[in-house]
Structures are given as C-alpha cells and as structure tokens.
Amino acid sequence: MRAMFPDRFLVLVLAGLSADSASAGQTEPAFLSRAPQALALAFGSGDGTFHRLRQDCTTLAGSAANAVYYDTVVLGNPNNVELVLDVRTQPPGGDGSASCDVNRDTVMMAYADSFDPNAPSQNCIAYNDDAPSPNLDRCSRISGLAVPANGRVVVVVAAFSNGENYPYDLRFDGTALRTDVVFADGFGDAVLPATPATAYAAHALSGQVVVDGVMAPIPQDSWVDGVLGAQGQFAGFAQIAPMTLSGMTDFGLLTTRLQWIDAGGGFGLAPVSGAASLSFAGMQLRLQSISLNGAPINIGGECRFSPVSWGMSGNSGATTIDVSDPQFSIPTTSDACGGFQAQLNSLFSGTLNSVDWRLDR
C-alpha cells in the first residue's frame, strides 16, 4: 500500500469513522466448486434491501426490518447425489465456535432454486434468527441444508434491523465440503462444467500475495479445485480464504481484511515434471473492512476491484506445483466504497503486485 496519499485522505477518513465498519457486501458473492471454510461478507450501502422474514418462512417482520441489507449466495449442485451443508454466520476471523452479539445480529433464510426479494416467502425452505447455543448467540445457523441433485439453493443473510452495517463471515461445514462438487453461480458469467465429482481434486494451496509491496500469506483452508489430465492439462477454480493486509502509511497503520474471489476459473498445464503454467482471468479483490490505527473506516457495502488476471508460470513436480506471477495489475474500482473510491484506488490499483502459489499435487 502506498505511503503517499492525497492530502484530503486524512480528512475523509476521520469523517468516515464509525463504531463498526461496513464493507464489501456483494449481492451475489461467488465461490465455485468447493466452499471455502469462510466467505468474507459485509452489509452496507452497496447492498440491496428487502422486507425480511421473522420466526419462520411465512411471517414478515415489522417496520423496523422492512428495509434491511442482505447478501445472497447461490449454491449449485451438478452432481446426481444430494449434498448436505451446515451454514452459519460468525464474526470475521471466527473459528466456527465464536458467537455474535447485538452489534452483529444476522438472520438467515434458504430458498429452493431462486430468491425474489419482492416475495420473501416464495420458495423459502429454512429460516434461522439466533443460532442454537447454550448462551445467547445472535449469529444465524441452518444445519442439514440439503442441496438437491442437479439443483440449487439460495442462502440469504440479512441484517436484523434497518440500516445496520457491519462485516461478518459466512462459514460452511458439512458432508458436501469433502466431495468437491458444490459451487455457486449467479456472479459474473462463471459456470463450472457438470463434470462428475470424481474427476475433481482439491489441491491444498499455500504461498503469498503482495499488493503494492505489502505481503499477506495465503491462509490455510485455501484450495485449488480442478482436473489434472493425463498430459497435465489443468482446469478448475481457486478458493482463497479471507486474509489481512497490514502496512504503515503516512497517517499510521492501515489494516484491511480482504478476500480474493475467483469468478472465472483457470486453465493451464502442470505435468508430473517440467514447466508449469496456470492462468486465472476472473479474480476479484474484495475489501471487507478497513481500519486506520485500529479505528474502523466505513467503506460502504460495495468495494471490489476486478477483473484481475493472474498469469503464473513455474515448475511442476511429482508432489507440488510451484508457480508465480511477478507483476499483475489491479484495476480501479467502480464501486462507491463509502465515498473513499479515489483514496482506495490510490492505495490498491496499479501494477506493483505479485502472487506466488504452491499447490499440493
């Protein structure tokens, strides 16, 4: 991240401080092929609003929840076997056991096939407000969520009340996470071919991403799911868990929680030995939250930079595939970013970036 900002940046930051930060909530954030352990989301001004349900799939909430922010994740199953998921919200960086308080109070609904915000009861198959817990827990959780064979389910996460904005993680567990066939559509134009699940393999991913000189290690629970053909042909999708980017600026320590989302898939060659090359053309850099010297900055509900292309090359061996892109470009954002669009473009857009990957074969 650049140390030199426009002089007006400090004034805008101080004016934008809030008790909790909103961030880059997508209307339909995507993950493809394999659900990441956690998907970084947030409610804010860039999200759509609707009149949410309460208690069950048929009852509308009162006027205090008739214009709540929401995020939508579409789960598609191209396999001939029903898959079962456990889906819950949690504070950013939670481990699946953390609880939510009244400042991160979510409501979760699940819909068969499609979701219409103007008809919130239509197709609703599951609802949860407070997750089952021995203690008060304002997180939401739907267990035993069945994604039918060759079908799809839409998960909608909403804020409890009108105007609430904050970052959160959406966590996935369940039997489907070990079959490598769950994926999301509805974001961009990405579609995973309906290849039998046995053709896909989850390759554990490690390495680092550098954005303008600031390095962040690729977190655990990151994967590349794809097909490795007999001649080393590769096709698949990357699943990168949320990460933190932290660096000094002229005004102090700037810390950003972000996630790289692969909305396009990749291809390339990775033989058992020799030169390897992988290309990913549909990456998106999504900012979830930003703080300056520990104080959150309200960046609104939409803040993403895309498309980003990674053209990686390196060496392929019998156990690992090591590839890198020494300089990729991040375009400027077209999102509002809480009014900090120009400042965030100055921070993140440009070419002083690199990515290094190691995949387990």
C-alpha positions in Angstrom: 0.0 0.0 0.0 1.4 3.4 -1.0 2.7 5.6 1.8 1.8 8.8 -0.2 -1.9 9.6 -0.3 -3.7 12.7 -1.5 -3.8 15.3 1.3 -7.6 15.1 1.5 -7.4 11.5 2.5 -6.9 12.1 6.3 -9.9 14.5 6.4 -12.2 12.0 4.7 -11.0 9.1 6.9 -11.7 11.0 10.1 -15.1 12.0 8.8 -15.9 8.4 7.9 -15.1 6.7 11.2 -17.9 4.7 12.7 -18.4 2.4 15.7 -18.3 -0.6 13.3 -17.2 -0.8 9.7 -19.4 -1.7 6.8 -17.7 -3.2 3.8 -17.8 -5.0 0.5 -21.0 -7.0 0.6 -21.9 -8.4 -2.8 -25.5 -9.0 -3.8 -24.3 -12.4 -5.1 -20.8 -13.2 -3.9 -19.4 -16.3 -5.6 -17.5 -19.3 -4.7 -17.0 -22.1 -7.2 -16.5 -25.8 -7.0 -15.5 -26.0 -3.3 -17.0 -23.9 -0.5 -14.3 -22.0 1.3 -14.3 -22.5 5.1 -15.2 -18.9 5.4 -16.5 -16.3 2.9 -15.9 -12.7 3.9 -19.0 -10.6 3.5 -20.5 -7.4 4.9 -23.7 -5.3 5.0 -23.6 -1.7 3.7 -24.9 0.9 1.4 -24.0 -1.0 -1.7 -26.2 -3.9 -0.9 -29.8 -4.4 -1.8 -32.6 -4.1 0.8 -35.8 -6.1 1.3 -38.5 -6.8 3.9 -37.2 -9.8 5.7 -39.0 -12.6 7.4 -39.3 -13.4 11.1 -39.9 -16.5 13.1 -40.4 -18.7 10.0 -40.7 -18.8 6.2 -44.2 -17.2 6.1 -44.2 -14.3 8.6 -42.9 -10.8 7.7 -41.0 -8.8 10.2 -42.3 -5.4 11.4 -41.5 -2.0 10.1 -38.1 -2.0 11.9 -36.9 -4.7 9.4 -38.7 -3.8 6.2 -35.5 -2.4 4.5 -32.6 -4.5 5.8 -29.4 -5.0 3.9 -28.8 -8.5 2.6 -26.3 -10.8 0.8 -27.1 -13.7 -1.4 -25.0 -16.8 -2.1 -26.2 -19.3 -4.7 -25.2 -22.9 -4.1 -25.4 -25.2 -7.2 -25.0 -29.0 -7.2 -24.3 -30.5 -10.7 -23.9 -34.0 -9.2 -26.6 -36.8 -9.1 -26.3 -37.0 -5.3 -27.9 -34.7 -2.8 -25.4 -32.7 -0.7 -25.8 -31.5 2.8 -24.3 -28.3 4.3 -24.1 -26.6 7.7 -24.1 -22.8 7.1 -23.6 -20.2 9.8 -22.6 -16.6 10.3 -19.7 -15.6 12.6 -17.6 -12.6 13.5 -14.7 -12.0 11.0 -11.9 -14.5 11.6 -14.0 -16.8 13.7 -13.3 -20.5 14.0 -16.8 -21.8 13.9 -17.4 -21.6 17.6 -17.5 -17.8 18.1 -20.8 -16.2 19.0 -22.3 -12.9 17.8 -23.6 -10.1 20.0 -26.3 -7.5 19.2 -23.9 -5.5 17.1 -23.5 -8.4 14.6 -27.1 -9.8 14.7 -27.9 -11.7 11.5 -31.0 -13.5 10.1 -30.6 -16.4 7.6 -33.0 -17.8 5.1 -32.6 -20.5 2.5 -34.6 -20.8 -0.8 -35.2 -23.6 -3.2 -33.8 -22.7 -6.7 -34.3 -18.9 -6.6 -34.9 -15.9 -4.4 -37.1 -12.9 -5.1 -36.6 -10.0 -2.6 -40.1 -8.7 -3.5 -41.6 -12.1 -2.5 -39.5 -13.2 0.6 -41.8 -16.1 1.5 -41.7 -17.6 -2.0 -39.5 -20.8 -2.3 -38.4 -20.4 1.4 -37.3 -23.7 2.8 -35.4 -22.8 6.0 -35.2 -19.9 8.4 -33.0 -19.1 11.5 -32.5 -16.0 13.5 -30.4 -16.9 16.6 -28.1 -19.9 16.3 -28.8 -22.8 18.8 -26.4 -22.2 21.6 -26.2 -22.7 25.4 -25.6 -18.9 25.6 -27.3 -16.0 23.8 -25.9 -16.1 20.2 -27.1 -13.6 17.6 -25.3 -15.5 14.8 -27.5 -17.4 12.4 -27.2 -21.0 11.5 -29.0 -23.5 9.2 -27.9 -27.1 9.7 -28.8 -30.0 7.5 -29.3 -27.7 4.4 -29.9 -30.1 1.5 -28.7 -29.0 -1.9 -30.7 -31.4 -4.3 -29.0 -33.4 -7.0 -28.7 -31.2 -10.2 -30.4 -28.4 -8.3 -29.5 -25.3 -6.3 -30.3 -23.5 -3.1 -30.0 -19.8 -2.4 -28.8 -18.7 1.0 -29.8 -15.2 2.0 -28.2 -13.5 5.0 -29.8 -10.3 6.3 -29.2 -7.7 9.0 -31.6 -7.9 11.9 -32.8 -4.2 11.6 -32.9 -1.5 9.0 -29.7 0.4 8.4 -27.4 -2.0 10.2 -24.0 -2.3 8.6 -21.0 -4.5 9.6 -18.6 -7.2 8.3 -19.1 -10.8 9.0 -18.0 -14.2 7.8 -20.3 -16.9 6.3 -18.9 -20.3 7.3 -19.6 -23.7 5.6 -19.3 -27.1 7.1 -21.0 -30.4 6.3 -20.6 -33.5 4.1 -20.6 -31.5 0.9 -17.2 -30.0 1.7 -15.5 -33.2 1.1 -17.0 -34.1 -2.3 -15.6 -31.1 -4.3 -18.9 -30.5 -6.2 -20.6 -27.6 -4.6 -20.3 -24.4 -6.4 -22.0 -21.0 -6.7 -23.4 -19.4 -9.8 -25.1 -16.1 -10.2 -22.0 -14.0 -10.0 -20.4 -12.9 -13.3 -20.7 -15.4 -16.1 -18.8 -18.2 -14.4 -20.2 -21.7 -14.8 -18.5 -24.9 -13.8 -18.9 -27.7 -16.3 -21.1 -30.5 -15.0 -18.2 -33.0 -14.8 -18.7 -36.0 -12.5 -17.4 -35.2 -9.0 -14.8 -38.0 -9.1 -13.0 -36.0 -11.8 -12.2 -33.2 -9.4 -9.5 -33.0 -6.8 -8.9 -30.4 -4.1 -5.3 -29.2 -4.2 -4.2 -27.5 -0.9 -2.9 -24.0 -1.7 -0.2 -22.0 0.1 2.1 -19.1 -0.7 1.7 -15.3 -0.6 0.1 -12.3 -2.3 1.9 -9.0 -2.4 -0.2 -5.8 -3.0 2.0 -2.7 -3.6 4.8 -4.1 -1.5 2.7 -5.3 1.4 2.8 -9.1 1.7 0.0 -11.3 3.0 0.3 -15.1 3.3 -2.4 -17.2 1.7 -4.4 -18.5 4.6 -5.0 -22.1 5.5 -8.2 -23.6 4.1 -7.3 -22.2 0.6 -7.6 -24.6 -2.3 -7.5 -25.0 -6.0 -10.2 -27.4 -7.2 -9.8 -28.8 -10.7 -8.9 -31.5 -13.1 -5.4 -32.7 -13.8 -5.5 -34.6 -17.1 -3.1 -37.4 -18.1 -0.9 -34.9 -20.0 -1.0 -32.4 -17.2 -3.9 -30.3 -18.5 -5.5 -28.2 -15.7 -9.0 -26.7 -15.4 -10.6 -25.6 -12.2 -11.3 -22.8 -9.7 -9.4 -21.2 -6.8 -10.8 -21.0 -3.3 -8.8 -18.4 -1.3 -9.8 -17.8 2.3 -10.1 -14.3 3.8 -6.7 -12.6 4.6 -5.4 -9.5 6.3 -3.2 -6.9 4.6 -1.5 -4.5 7.1 1.1 -1.8 6.4 2.3 1.6 7.5 1.1 4.8 5.8 1.9 8.5 6.3 -1.0 8.5 8.7 -0.4 5.3 10.6 -1.2 1.6 10.4 -3.8 0.7 7.8 -5.2 -2.8 8.1 -7.6 -4.3 5.5 -9.5 -7.6 5.7 -10.0 -8.8 2.1 -10.7 -11.8 0.0 -9.7 -12.9 -3.5 -12.7 -14.4 -5.3 -12.3 -16.5 -8.4 -15.3 -15.8 -10.6 -13.9 -17.1 -13.8 -11.9 -20.3 -13.3 -8.4 -21.2 -14.5 -6.6 -23.3 -17.0 -3.1 -24.4 -17.9 -0.5 -27.2 -17.9 1.0 -28.9 -14.8 2.8 -32.1 -15.9 4.3 -34.5 -13.4 7.7 -32.9 -14.1 8.8 -29.8 -16.1 7.4 -26.4 -16.8 4.0 -25.4 -15.4 1.7 -22.5 -16.2 -1.7 -21.5 -14.8 -3.9 -18.6 -15.8 -6.8 -17.1 -13.9 -8.5 -14.3 -15.6 -11.6 -13.6 -13.4 -10.1 -12.8 -10.0 -11.8 -10.1 -7.8 -10.2 -8.3 -4.9 -13.0 -7.6 -2.4 -12.4 -5.4 0.6 -14.4 -6.4 3.7 -13.2 -3.9 6.3 -10.5 -1.3 6.8 -9.2 0.4 9.9 -6.7 3.2 10.5 -4.7 2.9 13.7 -7.4 0.4 14.9 -10.3 2.8 14.2 -12.7 1.4 11.6 -13.4 3.3 8.4 -16.9 3.0 6.9 -16.3 1.9 3.3 -19.9 1.1 2.5 -21.4 -2.2 1.2 -19.6 -2.5 -2.2 -15.8 -2.2 -2.6 -14.2 -4.5 -5.2 -11.5 -4.3 -7.8 -12.0 -6.5 -10.9 -11.2 -8.2 -13.1 -7.7 -9.2 -12.1 -5.7 -11.6 -14.2 -3.0 -13.9 -12.9 -0.7 -15.5 -15.4 1.5 -17.8 -13.4 4.4 -19.9 -14.5 7.0 -22.1 -12.8 7.9 -25.7 -12.1 5.8 -28.8 -11.7 6.9 -31.9 -9.7 5.6 -35.2 -8.5 4.2 -33.7 -5.3 3.9 -29.9 -5.7 3.3 -27.3 -8.4 5.1 -24.0 -7.8 4.0 -21.0 -10.0 4.1 -17.3 -9.7 3.1 -14.0 -11.4 5.8 -11.4 -10.6 3.6 -8.4 -11.6 -0.1 -8.4 -12.0 -2.3 -5.3 -12.3 -5.3 -4.3 -10.1 -7.8 -2.0 -12.0 -9.5 0.9 -10.4 -12.7 0.2 -8.5 -16.1 1.3 -9.9 -17.8 0.9 -6.6 -18.7 3.7 -4.2 -16.5 2.3 -1.3 -18.2 4.6 1.2 -17.1 7.7 -0.6 -13.4 6.7 -0.5 -13.2 5.5 -4.1 -10.4 7.8 -5.1 -8.3 7.1 -2.0 -8.8 3.3 -2.3 -7.8 3.5 -6.0 -4.7 5.3 -4.9 -4.0 2.5 -2.4 -4.8 -0.6 -4.3 -4.9 -0.1 -8.1 -1.7 -0.4 -10.1 0.9 -3.0 -11.1 3.3 -3.4 -8.1 1.8 -6.7 -7.1 2.8 -10.3 -7.2 1.4 -13.8 -6.3 3.3 -17.0 -5.5 1.5 -20.3 -5.3 2.4 -23.8 -4.2 -0.2 -26.5 -4.9 -0.1 -30.0 -3.4 -0.5 -32.4 -6.2 
